[in-house]
Amino acid sequence: MMKVYVHILTTYLAVVSVLCFWCRQFFWGGAFSVGALLQFLYVISLIDRLPLTMLILRKALKLVWGLPKVIMVAHAFTVVMLLWMSLGSFGAAGVVASNMSDEGRWWLLVKCNQNVGTL
């Protein structure tokens, strides 16, 4: 199943490249073409190693699943990351809104931080 997802990503990059060339965006078309080519070469070189990687990840998951303190630490760091993201998001929106009138500032802060509220 992992091979299918990897090939879907490579195909997506190639399709975006063709669409960029079709819209006469030659720079981005070339960039996505190079990205698709590099992704394809990377997949060809590592596709045989995926089953071993999946086996190692399964064993590691079984080990971590038996240690509830590790999962608690991961959840705590997730909360810290979300708080840090919201602080940075409000800060960036505040910098952008500092040169606007008072009635537009709050609306911009709400719109820029909508992603934080949906988490």
Secondary structure, DSSP 8 states (H G I E B T S, - for coil): -HHHHHHHHHHHHHHHHHHHHHTT-HHHHHHHHHHHHHHHHHHHHHGGGHHHHHHHHHHHHHHHHT-HHHHHHHHHHHHHHHHHHHHHHHHHHHHHHTTS-HHHHHHHHHHHTHHHHH-
